[in-house]
Amino acid sequence: MVQPRQILIAGGGIGGLAAALACRRAGWEVRLAERADAFGEIGAGVQLGPNAMRCLAAWGLEAPVRTVACFPERLRVHRAGDGAELATLGLGAALAGRYGAPYATIHRADLHRVLLDAVQALPGVQLHLGQELTQWEQDSMAVTARVRHDDGVEVETQADALLGADGLRSRVRSVLLGDDAVHPAGHLAYRAVAAQRSLPARLRSQDVTVWLGPHLHVVHYPLRGGELLNLVAICHGRPPSDLVHWDHAAHADDVRALLSGACTELRDRVGALAQSGGVWRLWPLLERPPVAAPEEMARGLVALLGDAAHPMRPYLAQGAGMALEDAAELQQALAMDALDVPLRLRRYALNRWQRVARVQRRSRRNGGIFHATGALRVARDASLRLLGGHLLDLPWLYAGGPAVPPDAGASVN
């Protein structure tokens, strides 16, 4: 009997867990090393377009996602200054009918838990906490990696392939590409979550709502079946030099000052979140240039996934979606038993790099449109009023991505 191949995955976030699930469904044994001492996710809300939801459905996760997610009926776009509505797009049954899956909003921790539960239920998957990949090398036969345990002891391990799902500061990437630098995007994100019942009735919302202003925009949407409201305000600005990591405490007064010129409804909502106990966090946005070639996603027996491969600005709400798509594409590639492993990973990279690069570029472009001033702002508003949902709908994005059938890959039994 042929022994199943083994893959070592660095990183236990959403991308790493999705990859573990996908690789096991492709018939590979999985070892996942997560440097934290507990599985969990920082952050708050995640938007999942139909392209991402189709991946989750193919893995049999639509039902558990539905128990914790929201499925808003509308996307609404307003001008932040006077509150005028510029355009709407239906997100309910009509969108699901066009693309075969709904549009969802979900707490990042809830999505992580759904994936973790699915992975833990599978045989042939080992999840290791408190273990950090520190170095690795590959030859034509295997990857040899050194993994540091939380007690400081380093252990050498081998695998048939290595996957870097270890985020923006990926160690796998730094060795594979010699690329350690991430760059400030020049934007700051203020985030808060509050219980909707604690807000005045007029400020509660079950829609995805975007407010566009000069050099900034705000988006809010429901989480956890509508019980929570997630609000994100993103503005131009560079963090102080000591803010080098993702997540920092912030003050409601900073957000109020940022939105001092906004309409009453938006300012009231920010104030109400603070009064209801919503805690503001500040996330400096970091990025890399768009992927320029398939070799930036896979070389030999090593591949990259999610933020390790293609971090992107949040202006298409596709960061998590692209990581899920990566995992689904990787599943199909690893299941090609007739190919050598380097060719399987090459196939994965060839099928992904142009799509993720397009999303990265469009996300950058959207930031300029969202935060426009002057004549560009006037043209943007006129176009949204004239074309409405035709501009907001994205067939190339929502209909694209890997099509993984529910029975794809080898048996995991």
C-alpha positions in Angstrom: 0.0 0.0 0.0 1.3 3.4 -1.0 1.9 5.7 2.0 0.1 9.0 1.7 2.2 12.1 1.2 2.7 14.5 4.1 2.6 18.3 4.0 3.8 20.6 6.7 1.7 23.8 7.1 3.1 26.8 8.9 0.3 29.0 10.4 -3.0 28.2 12.1 -5.1 31.1 11.0 -8.1 31.0 8.6 -5.8 30.3 5.7 -3.8 27.6 7.4 -6.9 25.8 8.7 -8.6 26.0 5.3 -5.4 24.6 3.7 -5.2 21.8 6.3 -8.8 20.8 5.5 -8.2 21.0 1.7 -4.9 19.1 1.8 -6.5 16.3 3.8 -9.4 16.1 1.4 -6.8 15.7 -1.4 -5.5 12.6 0.4 -2.4 14.1 2.1 -1.5 13.7 5.7 -1.2 17.1 7.4 1.0 18.5 10.1 0.2 22.1 11.1 2.5 24.2 13.3 1.0 27.3 14.9 3.4 29.5 16.9 0.7 30.8 19.3 -0.2 28.7 22.4 -3.9 28.6 21.5 -6.0 28.7 18.3 -7.8 31.9 17.7 -8.1 35.0 15.5 -7.8 38.7 16.2 -9.9 41.2 14.4 -13.7 41.3 14.0 -15.8 41.1 10.9 -15.1 39.3 7.6 -17.2 39.6 4.4 -17.4 36.5 2.3 -18.5 36.9 -1.3 -20.2 34.1 -3.2 -16.8 32.9 -4.5 -15.7 32.3 -0.9 -19.0 30.7 0.1 -18.8 28.2 -2.7 -15.5 27.0 -1.3 -16.9 26.5 2.1 -20.0 24.8 0.7 -17.8 22.4 -1.3 -16.1 21.4 2.0 -19.5 20.7 3.6 -19.3 23.8 5.8 -22.3 25.8 4.6 -24.6 24.5 7.4 -22.2 25.4 10.3 -21.4 28.8 8.7 -25.2 29.6 8.5 -25.5 29.1 12.3 -23.1 31.9 13.0 -23.1 34.2 10.0 -25.4 36.9 8.6 -26.7 37.1 5.1 -27.5 40.8 4.4 -30.1 41.7 1.9 -28.5 44.8 0.6 -25.3 46.7 0.0 -25.9 50.4 0.4 -23.4 53.2 -0.6 -23.8 56.7 0.9 -21.8 59.9 0.8 -20.3 60.5 4.2 -20.6 64.2 4.2 -24.4 64.7 3.7 -25.6 61.0 4.0 -27.0 61.0 0.5 -27.6 57.4 -0.8 -25.6 56.9 -4.0 -26.3 53.3 -5.0 -27.6 49.9 -3.7 -27.1 46.3 -4.7 -29.3 43.4 -3.7 -27.3 40.7 -1.8 -30.0 38.2 -1.0 -31.6 35.6 -3.2 -30.9 37.4 -6.5 -27.1 37.4 -5.9 -27.1 33.8 -4.7 -29.1 32.8 -7.8 -26.5 34.5 -10.1 -23.4 33.0 -8.4 -24.6 29.8 -6.8 -23.9 31.0 -3.2 -24.9 33.9 -0.9 -23.0 36.9 0.3 -22.2 36.5 4.0 -20.7 38.5 6.9 -19.2 36.6 9.8 -17.1 37.2 12.8 -13.5 36.2 12.1 -13.4 34.1 15.3 -16.5 32.3 14.2 -15.2 31.4 10.8 -12.0 30.2 12.4 -13.9 28.0 14.8 -15.9 26.5 12.0 -12.7 25.6 10.2 -11.0 24.3 13.3 -13.9 22.0 14.2 -13.9 20.6 10.7 -10.1 20.0 10.7 -10.2 18.4 14.2 -12.8 15.9 13.1 -10.5 14.5 10.4 -8.1 11.6 10.8 -4.6 12.2 9.4 -4.3 15.8 10.7 -1.9 16.8 13.5 -2.3 20.3 14.9 0.6 21.6 17.0 0.4 24.7 19.1 3.4 26.6 20.5 5.5 25.6 17.5 7.2 28.0 15.2 9.0 27.2 11.9 12.4 28.9 12.1 14.3 27.5 9.1 13.8 25.1 6.2 15.5 23.8 3.1 14.5 21.6 0.2 16.0 19.2 -2.2 14.4 17.2 -5.0 12.9 14.7 -2.6 11.7 16.4 0.6 11.6 19.6 2.7 13.6 19.6 5.9 12.4 22.1 8.5 13.4 23.2 11.9 10.5 23.9 14.3 11.1 25.7 17.7 8.8 24.6 20.5 7.6 27.1 23.1 10.1 25.7 25.6 12.9 26.8 23.2 13.8 23.3 22.0 14.2 23.0 18.2 13.2 19.8 16.4 14.0 18.8 12.8 11.2 17.4 10.7 10.7 16.3 7.1 7.7 16.5 4.8 6.9 16.0 1.1 5.9 19.6 0.8 5.8 22.8 2.8 3.0 25.4 2.8 3.5 28.9 4.2 0.2 30.2 5.5 2.0 32.2 8.2 0.8 35.7 7.4 2.4 39.0 6.3 5.7 38.3 8.1 5.9 34.8 6.7 9.1 32.9 7.6 8.4 30.5 4.8 8.3 33.4 2.3 11.4 35.0 3.6 13.5 31.9 2.9 11.7 31.0 -0.4 11.9 34.5 -2.0 14.4 36.4 0.2 11.6 38.9 0.8 11.3 40.1 4.3 9.9 43.6 3.8 6.3 44.6 4.2 5.3 48.2 3.5 2.9 50.6 5.1 -0.1 51.1 2.8 -0.5 54.7 4.0 -3.9 53.8 5.5 -5.1 53.2 9.0 -8.2 51.1 10.0 -10.2 51.8 13.2 -12.4 48.9 14.1 -15.1 48.3 16.7 -17.9 45.8 17.5 -20.9 46.5 19.6 -24.2 44.7 20.5 -27.0 46.0 18.4 -29.5 45.9 21.2 -27.3 48.5 23.0 -27.7 50.9 20.1 -30.6 53.2 19.5 -33.1 51.5 17.1 -32.5 54.0 14.3 -28.7 53.2 14.3 -29.1 49.4 14.1 -28.5 47.8 10.7 -28.7 44.5 9.0 -27.3 45.8 5.7 -23.7 46.2 4.5 -23.4 50.0 4.4 -20.5 52.0 3.0 -19.9 55.7 3.6 -17.5 57.5 1.2 -15.7 60.6 2.3 -12.6 62.6 1.3 -9.5 60.5 2.2 -11.6 58.0 4.2 -14.5 55.6 4.2 -16.6 53.8 6.7 -18.3 50.4 6.4 -20.5 48.6 8.9 -22.4 45.3 8.7 -24.0 42.8 11.1 -22.4 39.8 12.7 -23.6 36.7 14.7 -27.1 36.5 13.3 -27.5 40.2 13.5 -26.7 40.5 17.2 -23.5 42.5 16.7 -22.6 45.5 14.5 -19.1 45.6 13.1 -17.8 49.1 12.1 -14.6 49.9 10.3 -13.3 53.4 9.5 -10.3 53.6 7.2 -8.4 56.8 6.5 -5.2 58.0 5.0 -2.3 58.2 7.4 0.8 56.5 8.5 1.2 55.1 12.0 3.9 56.2 14.5 7.1 54.2 14.1 6.3 52.1 17.3 3.0 50.8 15.7 4.6 48.0 13.8 2.1 45.2 14.4 -1.5 44.7 13.3 -3.5 45.4 16.4 -3.4 48.4 18.9 -5.7 50.1 21.3 -7.4 53.2 19.9 -9.7 55.9 21.3 -13.3 56.8 20.3 -12.2 60.4 20.3 -9.8 59.7 17.5 -12.6 58.3 15.4 -14.9 61.2 16.3 -12.3 63.6 15.2 -11.7 61.7 11.9 -15.4 62.0 11.1 -16.0 65.5 12.4 -17.2 66.5 8.9 -19.5 63.6 8.4 -23.3 63.5 8.5 -25.2 63.3 11.8 -26.2 59.6 11.3 -22.7 58.5 10.9 -21.3 60.6 13.8 -24.1 59.4 16.0 -23.4 55.8 15.2 -19.7 56.1 16.1 -20.7 57.8 19.4 -23.3 55.2 20.2 -20.8 52.4 19.7 -18.5 54.0 22.2 -21.3 54.5 24.7 -22.4 50.9 24.3 -19.1 49.5 25.3 -17.6 49.0 21.8 -13.8 48.9 22.1 -11.9 50.6 19.3 -8.8 49.0 17.8 -6.3 50.5 15.4 -4.8 48.4 12.6 -2.1 50.0 10.4 -2.5 48.5 6.9 0.6 46.8 5.5 1.1 45.4 2.0 3.4 44.0 -0.6 3.3 44.7 -4.4 0.8 42.6 -6.4 2.0 39.1 -7.3 4.1 39.3 -10.5 4.7 35.7 -11.5 3.7 32.2 -10.4 7.2 31.7 -8.9 6.1 34.1 -6.2 3.6 31.6 -5.0 5.4 28.2 -5.4 8.9 26.9 -6.0 9.8 23.3 -5.9 8.2 21.6 -2.9 7.2 24.9 -1.2 4.1 27.1 -1.8 2.6 30.2 -0.2 -1.1 30.9 0.6 -3.1 33.9 1.8 -1.3 36.9 3.2 2.0 35.1 3.0 1.6 35.2 -0.8 -0.7 38.2 -1.6 -1.6 40.6 1.2 -4.1 43.1 -0.1 -5.9 46.2 0.9 -9.5 45.7 2.2 -11.3 47.6 -0.6 -12.8 44.5 -2.2 -13.4 42.7 1.1 -11.5 39.6 -0.4 -8.6 38.9 2.0 -10.2 35.9 3.6 -12.0 35.0 0.3 -8.7 34.7 -1.6 -7.2 32.5 1.1 -10.1 30.2 0.9 -9.8 30.1 -2.9 -6.1 29.3 -2.5 -6.9 26.4 -0.3 -9.5 25.1 -2.7 -7.1 25.4 -5.7 -4.4 23.7 -3.7 -6.7 20.8 -3.0 -7.3 20.2 -6.7 -3.6 20.4 -7.5 -2.4 18.1 -4.7 -5.0 15.5 -5.7 -3.3 15.1 -9.2 -1.5 11.9 -8.2 -0.1 11.4 -11.8 2.1 14.5 -11.4 5.3 15.0 -9.3 4.8 17.2 -6.3 6.7 20.2 -7.8 4.4 20.1 -10.8 1.3 20.0 -8.6 2.4 23.1 -6.7 3.4 24.7 -10.0 -0.2 24.0 -11.3 -1.5 25.6 -8.1 0.5 28.8 -8.6 -0.2 29.0 -12.3 -4.0 28.8 -11.6 -3.8 31.4 -8.8 -1.3 34.2 -9.4 -3.1 36.2 -12.1 -6.4 36.2 -10.2 -5.0 37.2 -6.9 -2.8 39.9 -8.6 -6.0 41.3 -10.2 -7.7 41.4 -6.8 -4.7 43.1 -5.3 -4.7 45.8 -8.1 -8.4 46.3 -8.0 -8.3 46.7 -4.2 -5.7 49.4 -4.5 -7.7 51.1 -7.3 -10.9 51.0 -5.2 -9.1 52.7 -2.3 -8.5 55.7 -4.6 -12.1 55.7 -5.7 -13.5 55.3 -2.2 -11.4 58.2 -0.9 -11.6 60.5 -3.9 -11.7 64.3 -3.8 -12.4 66.9 -6.3 -13.5 66.0 -9.9 -12.9 62.3 -9.3 -15.3 62.4 -6.4 -18.0 64.2 -8.5 -17.5 61.6 -11.3 -17.7 58.7 -8.9 -20.9 59.9 -7.3 -22.5 60.6 -10.7 -21.5 57.1 -11.9 -22.9 55.4 -8.9 -26.2 57.3 -9.2 -26.5 56.5 -12.8 -25.4 52.8 -12.9 -26.0 51.8 -9.3 -25.9 48.0 -8.8 -24.2 47.5 -12.2 -21.1 49.1 -10.7 -21.3 47.3 -7.4 -21.9 43.8 -8.8 -18.6 42.1 -9.7 -19.3 39.0 -11.9 -15.6 38.5 -12.7 -14.9 38.2 -9.0 -18.0 36.4 -7.6 -18.3 33.9 -10.5 -14.6 33.2 -10.6 -12.2 31.1 -8.6 -11.8 27.3 -8.3 -14.8 25.0 -8.7 -14.2 22.2 -6.2 -16.9 19.5 -6.3 -17.9 18.1 -2.9 -16.2 14.8 -3.7 -13.0 16.3 -5.0 -9.7 14.6 -4.0 -8.9 11.2 -2.5 -10.7 9.6 0.4 -9.6 10.8 3.9 -10.6 7.6 5.6 
